[in-house]
Amino acid sequence: YDELTTDEIHIDHEVAGQIERDRFTAEIERARSMVVSGLIGEESTRTWNGSGTSYTSRSGVLEDGSERSHSIEGSAVYTDVVVPIAGTEPRYPLSGTIERTMLATRTTAEGTETREVSIFITFDGSQYADAVVNGEAIEIDLAAEDRRRPFRHKRGG
């Protein structure tokens, strides 16, 4: 890598693991193939493109002896997500989209429940990213202090 002559970097990574304990098991698999470009010279932004897949599952026996398990399969596609280099303003993605799909399955003594989620996120350089989740327009507060609750119904809508 040479910061003045390297134009782009291809990043491929895979992670897989399994945990087995008394009354609990978990499995994770993730793969991502990304290209970051805009590196040549003294640029002020980077552009990300690529895709990834993920799978996680957990199962176990609760204190009352009942069994519970859940799994999530997902995929993501990053298209022209332009981000400023570290230490510059604005600090939010300037443009681009992320499309994410997930299929979650939960099994308990009461039965099996499956949910599908489709998310399409569009960035515009502001603190708020526009998103469509299963057809519903929402916004994502990229500066939310409680990172567990960054979603809000779309302002003005």
Secondary structure, DSSP 8 states (H G I E B T S, - for coil): --TTT--EEEEEEEEEEEEEETTEEEEEEEEEEEEEE--SSS-SEEEEEEEEEEEEEEEEE-TTS-EEEEEEEEEEEEEEEEEE-TT-SS-S--EEEEEEEEEEEEEETTEEEEEEEEEEEE--SSSEEEEEETTEEEEEETT-SSTT--EEE-TT-
